[in-house]
Amino acid sequence: MSKAFSLTIGDAAYAVDSTFDVVNPSTGAVVGQAPDASTEDLDAAVAAANSAFKAWSVTSEKDRQAACIAIADKLEENAEELAQILTREQGKPLGGIGSRWEVEKVVAWARFTSKLSLPVEGIQDNEAGRVELHRKPLGVVGSITPWNFPLLIAMWHVAPAILSGNTVVIKPSPYTPLSTLRMIELMSEVLPAGVVNCVTGSDSSGSNIGGAMSAHEGIRKIVFTGSCGTGEKVMESAASTMKRLTLELGGNDAGIVLGDVDAEAIAPGLFWGIFINNGQTCGSLKRLYVHEDAHDQVVDALVAFAKTIKVGDGLAESSVLGPIQNQMQFDKVSRLVADAKSRGDVKLGGEPGEGLFFPPTIITGLSNDDSLVSEEQFGPAIGVVKYTDQDDIIAMANDSDNGLGGSVWSSDVEKARALAGQLECGTAWVNKHGALQPNAPFGGVKKSGLGVEFGDEGLKAYTDIQVIMS
Ligand code: TXE
């Protein structure tokens, strides 16, 4: 890519002294340089966002809804460019449920958000007095995003923040900063200066922009999507400034398959529930429990479907899955698979490929004690546990510190729904897994996070309540 990428701060591209390389995980080639910002550059971004907040926070909601539509239009006009950058730095294929799909969702999310509203709520209006609940924007929102869905997660953070009258400083993951830099640059073309700002840093150069944001006096809220460990650090650093927090952290979602399923019919849904984005998805299915009556048929059907999926360079139009995004994640998946191989039966894959490629891997004969089941793999490998007693299965599924999502698969939807309600997780699906939609609140219980995103509930999290009594 020949394009130079710059920070967006205030009304212009903002130059910094040093950069760091961003690498294509499919090939190892350097695809661009991202600015390696200092904490002084972060201060400049926060100052620009604070200065823009004064005017932006008092614009009408109608104008901010129109701004979301303008953003959607602008990104739609530039969709192919964004998808190309995303594939080059993230590795996911252009086609299928890949980069073009992600950009489409980004545009759709901005359009959906433009229809949301936070009207004043009347709590009481009688001879004793009038009580109104107003929702007020917070100020500068700091958004910290990961490398799995860099553009979509950025939109999940930015759209509700600005619709509710806040301004934003966003920091993408150092693994995938370029698509966000370009997206925010495009967004800034249709917004007043300073409403959205983007700062990138390498994490290894010592500036720790994410940590500095979490502690920053000028930032009123952090919305963070990433690992549980970093989420804890964000929460600690945010304490002294009493920041509002939305934390969407790791998951280790259980999928429970009952004995009555039609194995062939559920195989495609199960496959994508597990392997969407190469398994590098917070809310994907990460532990599969199958009743003994259906176990062999389900595993066979899953393996057969997986064999139809082409893994390759993200830029090849024929690829359906790409490589693992980075070496850290590749090493984690390799370790968990190596451990599972020594304890269970490899039904598919199991051997690392070239570079960062790792084939879809399915290993049966495991239990909750095996690390591929008990740890979040965040990659293209699934451990399968066979169970016999339906009374035990909910306890096995709930035996986790995480609680992001979960699913129950059955021909009897009412029975599945009842079991789904017993799962300790923020979203429980029936006969699907990982489907997210902009009108349904999404968030984790237990160590999977704090608060929810999406819809009216997600939007409210970008505001403080003020009660006016008269
Ligand atoms: O995440 P980090 P990493 C899980 C997955 C993966 C693990 C580690 O299991 O193996 O996390 O991935 C920024 N204060 N998920 O190391 O560190 C960082 O620069 C504030 C699940 O990439 O959490 C990046 O922008 N921020 C997850 C963001 O935090 C800090 C998606 C996320 O990186 C910081 C990705 C600090 N001290 C990985 N240090 C999901 N929920 O979808 C780093 N960051």
Boltz pocket constraint, residues with backbone or C-beta under 6 A from the ligand:
constraints:
  - pocket:
      binder: B
      contacts: [[A, 144], [A, 145], [A, 146], [A, 147], [A, 148], [A, 171], [A, 172], [A, 173], [A, 174], [A, 201], [A, 203], [A, 208], [A, 209], [A, 210], [A, 211], [A, 212], [A, 214], [A, 225], [A, 226], [A, 227], [A, 228], [A, 230], [A, 231], [A, 233], [A, 234], [A, 248], [A, 249], [A, 250], [A, 251], [A, 280], [A, 281], [A, 282], [A, 283], [A, 329], [A, 332], [A, 376], [A, 377], [A, 378]]
      max_distance: 6.0
